[in-house]
Structure formats: structure tokens, C-alpha cells
Amino acid sequence: MNRFRCGGCDGPLYFGNRQCLQCGRDAAYLPAARAMVTVDYEPAGSGPRPLHPLAAGTDWLHCCNRRPNDVCFWLVEAADHDVFCRSCRLSKLIPDLSNATHFKNWKKVEAAKQRLIHSLFDMGLPVDTPIPEVAPLTFHLLASAATAPVVTGHQDGRVTLDVAEADDAERARRREALREPYRTLLGHLRHEVGHFYWTVLAREASFLDGFRTLFGDEAVDYGRALKRHYADGPPPGWRSTWITAYASSHPWEDWAECWAHFMHLSDAVQTARSHGLSFRPPAAASQGGRADDAPLGAGDLELPATTTRPLDGGALLRAWQPISLLVNDLNRAVGMPDAYPFVLSDRIRDKIVFVAEQAQTLAAQFSLDSSRAHPTR
């Protein structure tokens, strides 16, 4: 996540802020700039006027989910003739909001989805741009009932999620029951959109050739593969080949797990860079330094001069190594579990590099700036 600045006082803005904490101006997300901005309301009684050059000459509205629910903080182009922003309009079904628990959980899910969609915009990936032969990306955010449980998954562009996943206790219960130690709302959403982008990429035979070399044959019966996984668990020694136990269940799930981790790493590295994180060069051995300091060299956080994403897979992994060690040690220092409890073998690294290459290919193919593309209705 990049750092943002208030257009009025130049104070810091963070993704999701409703106001500048320094000067009190209203804050909002401007999709055209992929940035948090502050807004004025001049002349009096007018709609929000974002303090950003890319907003000039365009009339804007607040998403109707901003008030009274305080669910959304995005801006909408008035010319779209839509009261919902480009994130909220992707949610085609939501739970009964008269139920206070459903409302609370739905609000958390939408917050995770907003972060997801911002990242996809920032990467230049197609989100609400029509794609030939592919159903549009949509979200069904539902609440399970005793007689009608909701199964999280993806099918034909539709991502379905049980909003109960937003409840910390329920998510912990499912994490234990399904043997998934790293289960988060944002991780779920990144995983499921990975399935969506697989369908986009799979239109090309060249992609399928490379995919099958690394991930295996997707024609393996999916239903049987999942039943076997839940009955028997992952194969012995799975950590050398798959990023998670669930990834071992089927090539599609392996891809989706690697896509999610590619997004985890990309956003974490971008955030670290935006905040100016760097590592001190290790002291030379002759000056009392230790040989095992070498992996945390200053060059490990050097990324291409451009901030354009998606990042090169090799550069991403080199930058992530010292960051992951740091964040895990910080968590241990305050008695928390590792923030990133994964081991990236050479095979897994090859998969993540492949995912990054495919994301770059998609971004180039849909080079029309997604923040300016005319959204689907």
C-alpha cells in the first residue's frame, strides 16, 4: 500500500481514512488516481471536489454506502449514473443487513474487498473491464443458515464468500477444522480472484503449457481430488512442492494459493518501499561482522526505479526475504505467531515467478488504464 498525502495540509492519509487526521478534511478514495485524497465542498452545497489533479474537470459523488452505513469511502464519477462505486457495484448479493451480526461481518468483508480491488487496479489488471469469452468478476457475500450453508468459492467469475469468515472466532474454528493455519478475509479474496484470472489466462494455449509444467494437469477430476485431500491430507513432504497443504489438492488450488501469495508479497513489498524501509548493510567480517548477516544486504530491497506493478517475480522474492524475516521476528518479540509462516522452496519460488509473469502479461494486454476504463453495468 502506497502512502498518501492530504491535498490540503500535506498530512499523511491511510487507505480507509474517512478524514485527514491532521486537518479534519473529508477523505475518500479516488479510483482515477488509485489514491486516497481529501475533498472540499465548494461551492457550498456541491458534491465532493477531490484535491487531486486527475480529478479536475469531472463531477464526483460519494458512494451511497458511505452514509449512513459508513461502509465505503470511495468516490463515483457522476457520469457513471450509478450510486455505487466500482468496488461496491461488484457485490451483486449481500446478506440481510437488518441482522446486526450480518451487517457487522459484511462491513468487514467489504473493507477487505476494497483493499483487494485497489491492489488489482494498481497492478493494471482487468477488474470491471469486459473480457471476451469470460464472465465478469462479481461477488456474492452471503450469510449461512442452518439449512443453507454458504460454501466459499469461485465459479464463472462469481466469487462467493460466507460473511461469517469476518468473525474472528468463527474463522479460527474453521482454520482449525480445515487445517489451514493462515486463513484471513483478504487471503480468501485474493485466492478466489486467482481462480478468476486463471480463466482469463487459460484462453491462451501458451499459458496452459507453462501452467501444466509447473502446476500439473488441471483435467484431474476436481471433486475427487478435494475429497481425497480432506480425507487423507497432503502427501508426505508436501512443503517442498506446495506453498500450503491445500495447494496440494489440485492444480487449480495450487495456482490460486500461489496467486494469493504473489499478491501478499507484492502488497507487502510495495508498502515497505512506500514507508522507506531499508536494511543496514552487514558489517564486513574483518570489522566484526558475521557471515550469516549476508542475506540481509542493502541490495535486497532494491526494486526497479519505476513503481509500476506487477513487480518482476525475481525482484519481488529477493525483496521479500529480508522483510519476512523482520516481520516474523517482530511478531515473536511481542508474543504473536509468525506473520508469514511459510517456507519458499525453489519449486514454489518458480511458481510465484510464473504467476508474476502472467500478471505482467495480463496488465500489458489490458494496458488501457483500469482506473479510467468504462466500467460494466
Secondary structure, DSSP 8 states (H G I E B T S, - for coil): ---EE-TTT--EE-TT-SB-TTT--EEEEETTTTEEEEEE--STT---EESSGGGTT--EEE-TTSTTT----BEEEGGG--SS-TTGGGEEE---TTSHHHHHHHHHHHHHHHHHHHHHHHTT--SSS--TTS---EEEEE--BTTB----EEETTEEEEEGGGGSHHHHHHHHHHTT-S---HHHHHHHHHHHHHHHHHTTSHHHHHHHHHHH--TTS-HHHHHHHHHHH-S-TTGGGT-SSTGGGG-HHHHHHHHHHHHHHHHHHHHHHHHTT--------GGGT--GGGGGG-GGGG---SS--SS--HHHHHHHHHHHHHHHHHHHHHTT---SS-----HHHHHHHHHHHHHHHHHHHHT-S-TTTS----
